[in-house]
Amino acid sequence: MNKVKTGIIGVGNIGYAHAQSLSSGKAGALQLAALCDIAPERVARCKASFPDVPVFTDYLQMLVDAALDAVIVAVPHRLHCDIAQQVLRSGRHVLVEKPVDVTVTKAAALNAYAKTQDLVFAVMFNQRTDPLFARARQLVKSGRLGALKRSVWIVTNWYRTQQYYDSADWRATWSGEGGGVLLNQAPHNLDLWQWICGMPQEITAFCDVAKYHNIEVEDDVAIFARFADGATGTFLTSTGEYPGTNRLEISGTRGKLVLENGTLKHYTLAQDERDVCFHSVESFPQIPTDYEEFSPDNAGSSHNGILRNFADAILTGAPLLAPGVEGIRELTISNAAYLSAWKGNVPVKLPFDSREFDRMLASRAASSGGKPTGGKPTSDGGGYLARWSVNW
Ligand SMILES: NC(=O)c1ccc[n+]([C@@H]2O[C@H](COP(=O)([O-])OP(=O)(O)OC[C@H]3O[C@@H](n4cnc5c(N)ncnc54)[C@H](O)[C@@H]3O)[C@@H](O)[C@H]2O)c1
């Protein structure tokens, strides 16, 4: 076999982009062999754009009728694990869009099933192909930064308008999407955060619901994380700020990394700061510091890179850049962040009680009334001036 006959379930924004990549040869050995969507307008677009490719409206039928080696799942998050499991059950390799699902419970069940199958299971964490993040991971894992002290990621360049949220009914509702910025935009960064710095042990979070949009879920989040060795992490994200920032800073006992605007700045101390702190005879020493910059000329192969890697894993056994079983990690952080916020911003130790999370999410989904309309979330119209008063 030198081609991988591939079907796509869910041919919306990203599924259609993947279909175009496959049909134009940008996805390596993946060959577009079938498409499936339930929305009539999406089905019509598939037929018009890819007249030689069979189009289905029932993915189970597609799995029975189409000659396929692999399937890409690009439907709303809540359906990812159920459909991926059916794909594996049919004997096909599967690539799931991010996030791997909405709950750790479902991701764990899919992982358990996938481990019993001799099939490739990948997840679309396309930002793992970015050379900046790969370099940061390599520097941290190799110990060049020493022991980690702190990471701070401000990632507020996920700006979205009300039009975006209104573009599909499932978006930004507890019943349809199951979350907001944490579940839709930030999974890329949450995944990279744990990929580079490892998993935290405890999460405390503030998730502000509908702060900037008429939605049912959060659009502004602050997470504080504690790691096993005493390191801390702060992760701030929002879809309501413009211009946004995307800046990751990681400090260790031997140096510091700053990633922003396509450049990685790497500071290396000549001596470990912990040694200096306890052996220096000076109070305010200047520690000799080397400085290097890394500015790759591109942001990596992104989606097409993950698609090609998926094909290579199937055809040659190449290691996956984003194994599907790793999708549970960023989901663990985001589920824990919701749990912390819902319980009154309390610290949540990992692994957390996923049944408690599932119950709390289910009750939100059960009382989901769709996206609110009407009043526009704004600031308090000038009352903010009181914040500069001296009141005590
Ligand atoms: N990796 C990335 O950069 C990236 C970018 C965008 C979206 N995504 C992810 O891809 C997924 C889809 O997002 P989108 O923006 O393309 O959404 P979308 O609403 O544009 O597309 C989803 C499509 O799935 C179809 N669908 C729903 N239920 C189905 C079913 N049972 N069978 C077949 N088709 C079904 C819908 O009709 C729709 O066309 C989400 O999980 C999202 O997080 C990832």
The ligand as a Gaussian input file, in Angstrom:
#p B3LYP/6-31G(d) Opt

LIG

0 1
 N       -7.052000      21.942000      14.497000
 C       -7.573000      23.117000      14.224000
 O       -6.858000      24.090000      13.976000
 C       -9.072000      23.263000      14.197000
 C       -9.647000      24.368000      13.537000
 C      -11.041000      24.461000      13.498000
 C      -11.831000      23.478000      14.106000
 N      -11.232000      22.427000      14.756000
 C      -12.062000      21.409000      15.410000
 O      -12.798000      20.710000      14.410000
 C      -14.105000      20.406000      14.902000
 C      -15.141000      20.999000      13.937000
 O      -15.015000      22.398000      13.952000
 P      -15.543000      23.296000      12.732000
 O      -15.132000      24.684000      13.035000
 O      -15.101000      22.683000      11.453000
 O      -17.113000      23.141000      12.940000
 P      -18.266000      23.225000      11.831000
 O      -19.547000      23.407000      12.563000
 O      -17.884000      24.200000      10.767000
 O      -18.200000      21.763000      11.161000
 C      -18.671000      20.607000      11.807000
 C      -19.385000      19.786000      10.755000
 O      -19.759000      18.520000      11.337000
 C      -21.021000      18.178000      10.785000
 N      -21.633000      17.140000      11.622000
 C      -22.229000      17.275000      12.828000
 N      -22.664000      16.084000      13.269000
 C      -22.330000      15.179000      12.324000
 C      -22.508000      13.788000      12.194000
 N      -23.123000      13.070000      13.146000
 N      -22.059000      13.165000      11.078000
 C      -21.437000      13.881000      10.093000
 N      -21.241000      15.212000      10.161000
 C      -21.675000      15.848000      11.264000
 C      -21.765000      19.491000      10.751000
 O      -22.876000      19.451000       9.866000
 C      -20.679000      20.440000      10.270000
 O      -20.661000      20.571000       8.860000
 C      -14.189000      20.982000      16.311000
 O      -13.961000      19.955000      17.240000
 C      -13.084000      22.011000      16.360000
 O      -12.526000      22.181000      17.643000
 C       -9.887000      22.308000      14.790000

